[in-house]
Amino acid sequence: MYTRLARRFSLATTSTATFRSHRAMSSQSYNSLVDFGHKHVTHGLGRQIDGIMTKGEGSYVTFGDGRTMLDFTTGIGVTGLGHCHPKVSAAAAKQCMELVHGQCSLAFTGPYLQLIEKLLPVMPDPSLDSFFFWNSGSEAIEAAIKMARTITGKQNIIAMQGGYHGRTFGAMAVTKSKTVYSEGFHPLMPGVFTLPYPYWHQLGVPPSTDPAQISAMCLNQLSLLLSQQTAPRDTAAILIEPLLGEGGYVPAPAAFLRGVRELCDKHGILLIIDEVQSGFGRTGKMFNIEYSGVRPDIMTVAKGLANGFPLSGIISKKEFTDKLSPGSMGGTYAGNAVACAAAVAVADAFKEEKILDNVNARSQELFQALNALKAKSHLANTILDVRGQGLMVAVEFASPSGTGAYDVFTDASVPAKLASRVAKRCHEKGLLILTTSVYEVIRFIPPLNISAADLRKGVAIFAEAVEEVVREG
Ligand SMILES: Cc1ncc(COP(=O)(O)O)c(C=O)c1O
């Protein structure tokens, strides 16, 4: 049915040429295709928008019903260079005609090695010189956990309250952002301990609290964890997103990350830095960990690495990875040649198009606009926090109920469910935007090369949506 209807209305089937002749479907046929999806796509997938995306170009996505929307989600931080970046797509297409699948356990492929050559000079620490490419962020986390256990000969992993690392079994066990990811799937992988993330709301302190105080509170908890729950001799690694993603877009203070590094060094514990969402220019530096100068022992990357082609990376130092038995890492599709070729083109585009300069310029504008909104007197109680780095930015709203009776930041005077209502209103107005975390948070993850005009346009839609929803109460 899909193919029949899609052909009739020039939706994507197998030919990319259909994109060029794309035209909107009648609403009846479009709706029956959406219904087809509802019937046959697993209920286990959540969905923000009832629709079928048919084309992506730069900062915009078009749906089969003719709607074109400004995309402030980039497929959850993936298409950093915009949809179908011409150089990236061309590099992938070229590789498709040369070698699609050269299995990584058979031999090297050219793009795999070329990618390493491109990444070596941009690593946040020169010690990171040993690479393994897999497909998804979750798989990268699985590999990082396995590596940490083998390298140290120890078992336990400390993960962060609010952290998100994926949905496969090991990654799910270290994911602490929402119970939906593990509810009904227990028992989880054992040997995981949880440390509070330096996030004011989770700690029950005001957003204005000095980061030094927040860092000290969490480092104290880490010392307690190591003396009360998981002894250093049993602890293989501490796993941290340097800028909390799914948990609310909260940058960890540099002092906290440095303190963790010190404790890791003292106790022979590895520090795994998860840059799956915060990496590849997203936060204004190539990797977020550069803000603190902290050296990761293992770093995981994915998402922006290949601008939409499935590719993740687990990077460590040779001295460590030499301890791995050949064959203990791998996977049929790991480090696919087409995905690696796309990633090589991403690395080139970063330099040629001065992507980081754009991120930092647009970031300033975004913060200015959001802080101006927060400063409006009638929104004073409504917007609790504007935070983030680069173009990984969040607005946290107040809530009348919070996460429960003991959430100290509830405010009966503000409307309920602000984040999801504002996001929905933005969708209606043509802006794709996402919520995040158990709190009332909206996240901004626009393309890293977004123009000033498109950024302004998106922020204006957001501000309008906030005003409307607040007025409606
Ligand atoms: C920080 C972080 N780690 C890991 C993952 C899991 O990546 P994937 O969805 O590719 O498995 C994500 C996904 O959002 C993430 O944000």
The ligand as an SDF file (V2000), in Angstrom:
LIG
                    3D

 16 16  0  0  0  0  0  0  0  0999 V2000
   24.8070   11.3570   25.2810 C   0  0  0  0  0  0  0  0  0  0  0  0
   24.2160   10.2120   24.5200 C   0  0  0  0  0  0  0  0  0  0  0  0
   24.7860    9.0070   24.5960 N   0  0  0  0  0  0  0  0  0  0  0  0
   24.3040    7.9470   23.9250 C   0  0  0  0  0  0  0  0  0  0  0  0
   23.1740    8.0640   23.1410 C   0  0  0  0  0  0  0  0  0  0  0  0
   22.6240    6.8760   22.4120 C   0  0  0  0  0  0  0  0  0  0  0  0
   22.8130    7.0100   21.0520 O   0  0  0  0  0  0  0  0  0  0  0  0
   21.9240    6.1800   19.9880 P   0  0  0  0  0  0  0  0  0  0  0  0
   20.5410    6.7060   20.0650 O   0  0  0  0  0  0  0  0  0  0  0  0
   22.6100    6.4390   18.6840 O   0  0  0  0  0  0  0  0  0  0  0  0
   22.0090    4.7560   20.3940 O   0  0  0  0  0  0  0  0  0  0  0  0
   22.5550    9.3150   23.0290 C   0  0  0  0  0  0  0  0  0  0  0  0
   21.3490    9.4850   22.2000 C   0  0  0  0  0  0  0  0  0  0  0  0
   20.6240   10.4360   22.2590 O   0  0  0  0  0  0  0  0  0  0  0  0
   23.0690   10.4090   23.7510 C   0  0  0  0  0  0  0  0  0  0  0  0
   22.5100   11.6290   23.6910 O   0  0  0  0  0  0  0  0  0  0  0  0
  1  2  1  0
  2  3  1  0
  2 15  2  0
  3  4  2  0
  4  5  1  0
  5  6  1  0
  5 12  2  0
  6  7  1  0
  7  8  1  0
  8  9  2  0
  8 10  1  0
  8 11  1  0
 12 13  1  0
 12 15  1  0
 13 14  2  0
 15 16  1  0
M  END
$$$$
